[in-house]
Amino acid sequence: MSPGIKALVRFPTLPTPNEAAAERKCDLTFGNQTFRRLGHALEARRLCAELLDLSRDDQIYRLSYRPSR
């Protein structure tokens, strides 16, 4: 490696199973909360459109990002 380029290492060692499980739990909790909030917002938009006699075809798509290891 040349002296001007330095490699950045996020985790010098693999996380322990407990650390990985805690990280995954936090990710799932955040994702579920976000999806529920989006669902409520979508329902509110649908009801407003219904009251105002507008057509609304909003959809929510789940996207997943899992960094490679």
N, C-alpha and C positions, 0 to 999 in steps of 0.2 A: 504494500500500500504506500502510495506516495505521501510525503510529509504534509502536503496541502489538503489531502482528503482524509476525513475522519469518518469512520463508520459509527452511526448512532445505534445503540442497542437498547431497546426498550426494556427487555427482561434478559439479564445475563444468564439466568437459569429458567427452566420451565416452572410455572407456578405449581404449587402443591395442589392436590385434589380439592382440599378445602377452599383454597383461594380461588381456584377455577369455578367451583360450585357457587361461591358467594358472588363472584362476578357475573356468572350466568343468571343467577337469581335476580340481581339488580337489573340486568338487561331485560329480562322477561317482565319484571314488574313495571319498568318504565314503558316498555312497548305496549303492554296491556292497558295501562292508564291512558296512553296517547290514543290508542285505537278506540277506547270507550269515549273519550272526549270528542274525537272526530265523528263518531257515530251520533252523539247527541247534537253536535253542530249540524250534521247532515239532516237529522230529523227536524231541527228548528228551521232550517232553510226550506225543507219540503213543506212544512206547515205554513210558513209565511207565503210561499208561492201559491199554496192552495187558497189561502185567504184572499190574496190579490189576484187570483185567477190567472196565474202565470204558469208557463210550462218550465219545469226544472228537472233535469236528468243528471244530477250529480252522482258520482261514484267514488268510492274509496278503494284504492289498490294498496295492498300490503307489499312493501318492498323490504327485503332483508339484506343486511350487510354483515357478513361474517369475515373478518380479516383472516387471511391465510397464515398458517404458522409454519 
